[in-house]
Amino acid sequence: IQWLSRCRRPWKMADATNEAAPRLTKGAETLVRRKVERAARAQCDEQIKAFIECTKGRLISVAWACQAAKRQMNDCVKQYTTPESFDAARREHAREVPASVLR
């Protein structure tokens, strides 16, 4: 059972508020993930459009020609899709829809 204590359980991790994120139903988790990813895409719209523009008219050369644009896009999205942002979204969803919390 010792290995169990080393397992990462995202729903048990706490962020700066020191409040553990609630466990949600599978459907609620999907909604939370979509909401956070949609917000990240909205925040990184400029970088995403730059990457899309770079890929137009390319097939194989995308791998090296658009590497910088892809890196900028991914770095932007990563800063908005951190475990802390997912935990905050879980807590917000749990407050809005208490029935979605697993007990």
C-alpha positions as CSV (number, residue, x, y, z in Angstrom):
1,I,0.0,0.0,0.0
2,Q,3.0,2.3,0.3
3,W,3.0,2.9,-3.5
4,L,-0.6,4.3,-3.1
5,S,0.6,7.2,-1.1
6,R,2.9,8.2,-4.0
7,C,0.2,8.2,-6.6
8,R,-0.9,11.6,-7.8
9,R,-4.6,12.2,-7.3
10,P,-5.5,15.5,-8.9
11,W,-8.8,15.7,-7.0
12,K,-6.8,15.6,-3.7
13,M,-4.3,18.2,-4.7
14,A,-4.8,21.7,-3.2
15,D,-3.8,25.0,-4.8
16,A,-2.9,28.3,-3.3
17,T,-6.3,28.5,-1.5
18,N,-5.3,25.3,0.3
19,E,-8.7,23.9,-0.5
20,A,-8.9,20.4,-2.1
21,A,-10.6,20.3,-5.4
22,P,-13.9,18.3,-5.3
23,R,-14.3,15.0,-7.1
24,L,-16.9,15.4,-9.9
25,T,-18.9,13.1,-11.9
26,K,-17.5,12.0,-15.3
27,G,-19.8,14.3,-17.2
28,A,-19.0,17.3,-14.9
29,E,-15.3,16.6,-15.4
30,T,-15.8,16.7,-19.2
31,L,-17.7,20.0,-18.9
32,V,-15.0,21.5,-16.7
33,R,-12.2,20.4,-19.1
34,R,-14.0,21.9,-22.0
35,K,-14.6,25.1,-20.2
36,V,-10.9,25.5,-19.2
37,E,-9.7,24.6,-22.7
38,R,-12.2,27.0,-24.3
39,A,-11.0,29.8,-22.1
40,A,-7.4,28.9,-23.0
41,R,-8.1,29.0,-26.7
42,A,-9.8,32.4,-26.3
43,Q,-6.8,33.8,-24.4
44,C,-4.4,32.4,-27.0
45,D,-6.4,33.2,-30.1
46,E,-3.6,35.4,-31.6
47,Q,-1.0,32.6,-31.3
48,I,-3.4,30.0,-32.6
49,K,-4.2,32.1,-35.6
50,A,-0.5,32.7,-36.3
51,F,0.2,28.9,-36.2
52,I,-2.8,28.2,-38.5
53,E,-1.5,30.9,-40.9
54,C,1.9,29.3,-40.9
55,T,0.5,25.9,-41.8
56,K,-1.5,27.0,-44.8
57,G,-0.1,25.6,-48.0
58,R,2.3,23.2,-46.2
59,L,2.3,19.5,-45.7
60,I,5.5,17.9,-44.5
61,S,7.4,21.2,-44.0
62,V,5.1,22.2,-41.2
63,A,7.3,20.2,-38.9
64,W,10.2,22.6,-39.2
65,A,8.8,25.7,-40.8
66,C,6.2,26.3,-38.1
67,Q,8.1,25.1,-35.1
68,A,8.4,28.5,-33.5
69,A,4.7,29.4,-34.0
70,K,3.7,26.0,-32.6
71,R,5.9,26.5,-29.5
72,Q,4.5,29.9,-28.9
73,M,0.9,28.5,-29.2
74,N,1.6,25.6,-26.9
75,D,3.4,27.7,-24.3
76,C,0.4,30.1,-24.3
77,V,-2.1,27.3,-23.9
78,K,-0.1,25.6,-21.2
79,Q,-0.1,28.7,-19.0
80,Y,-4.0,28.6,-19.0
81,T,-4.4,24.9,-18.6
82,T,-2.5,24.3,-15.4
83,P,-3.7,21.8,-12.7
84,E,-4.5,24.9,-10.6
85,S,-6.8,26.3,-13.2
86,F,-8.6,23.0,-13.5
87,D,-8.9,22.8,-9.7
88,A,-10.3,26.3,-9.6
89,A,-12.8,25.4,-12.4
90,R,-13.8,22.2,-10.5
91,R,-14.5,24.2,-7.3
92,E,-16.5,26.8,-9.3
93,H,-18.5,24.0,-11.0
94,A,-19.1,22.3,-7.6
95,R,-20.5,25.6,-6.2
96,E,-22.8,26.1,-9.2
97,V,-23.9,22.5,-9.5
98,P,-23.7,20.7,-6.1
99,A,-25.3,17.6,-7.5
100,S,-22.2,16.9,-9.7
101,V,-19.9,16.3,-6.7
102,L,-19.1,12.7,-5.8
103,R,-19.3,11.9,-2.2
